[in-house]
Amino acid sequence: MPKVKTNSSAKKRFRVRSSGKIKRFQANTSHLRRKKSKKAKVRLSGSTNVATADSKRIKALLGIN
């Protein structure tokens, strides 16, 4: 049986938390920041969990099934 390959783009974007949930960073933070309010930029900074509906698909990309 061959080894399962980890998806390279997924391993750069997601991390697994100690609880087993998957961490992701918010979108809309990399450019066009001048027109966003400070409140919006602060809200978008930091990380959040992946939606439960998507976690099974992302775990398959990371090879953690």
Protein Blocks (a to p, Z undefined) as FASTA:
>chain_A
ZZddddfklmmmpccdfkopacdddehklgoklmpcfklmmmmgccddddfklmmmmmmm
nopZZ
